[in-house]
């Protein structure tokens, strides 16, 4: 089906991860990552033995304050 969903993950300087879906806060992970880890955005989707999966991504935004 053609339902758009906006997903966002924000990481603070301590490595805490904040998760949002359609601008609504969904939860937090206190140890999302370590501040010294170099991060690379990645989007993946996969099916199972009985289901297929399709995904269309319009854009990926990565940003970092200086």
C-alpha positions as CSV (number, residue, x, y, z in Angstrom):
1,X,0.0,0.0,0.0
2,X,1.0,3.6,-0.4
3,X,1.1,4.9,3.1
4,X,4.0,7.3,3.9
5,X,5.7,7.1,7.3
6,X,8.4,9.5,8.5
7,X,11.0,7.9,10.8
8,X,13.6,9.9,12.7
9,X,16.4,9.0,15.0
10,X,18.3,11.6,17.0
11,X,21.5,11.0,18.8
12,X,22.8,13.4,21.4
13,X,26.4,14.1,22.3
14,X,26.4,11.4,24.9
15,X,25.2,8.7,22.4
16,X,21.5,8.6,23.7
17,X,19.1,7.6,20.8
18,X,15.6,9.2,20.6
19,X,13.1,7.6,18.2
20,X,10.2,9.3,16.4
21,X,7.5,8.1,14.0
22,X,5.5,10.8,12.1
23,X,6.9,13.4,14.6
24,X,5.6,11.5,17.6
25,X,8.1,10.4,20.2
26,X,8.3,6.6,20.4
27,X,11.1,5.9,22.9
28,X,14.7,6.3,24.0
29,X,17.7,4.0,24.2
30,X,20.2,5.3,26.8
31,X,23.2,3.5,25.2
32,X,22.3,4.0,21.6
33,X,26.0,4.4,20.6
34,X,29.3,5.6,21.8
35,X,30.3,9.2,21.0
36,X,33.6,7.9,19.5
37,X,31.9,5.6,16.9
38,X,31.8,6.9,13.3
39,X,28.3,6.4,12.0
40,X,27.1,5.7,8.5
41,X,23.4,5.9,7.6
42,X,22.0,2.6,6.3
43,X,18.5,1.6,5.2
44,X,17.7,-2.1,4.7
45,X,14.6,-4.2,4.1
46,X,14.2,-7.9,3.7
47,X,11.5,-10.4,3.2
48,X,11.0,-13.8,4.8
49,X,10.4,-17.3,3.3
50,X,6.7,-16.5,3.1
51,X,6.5,-12.8,2.6
52,X,8.0,-10.2,0.2
53,X,8.9,-6.7,1.2
54,X,9.1,-3.5,-0.7
55,X,10.4,-0.1,0.5
56,X,10.7,3.2,-1.2
57,X,12.8,5.9,0.4
58,X,12.4,9.5,-0.7
59,X,15.4,10.9,1.1
60,X,17.8,10.5,4.0
61,X,19.0,13.5,6.0
62,X,22.0,13.4,8.2
63,X,23.2,16.5,10.0
64,X,25.6,17.4,12.8
65,X,26.0,20.6,14.7
66,X,29.4,22.1,14.9
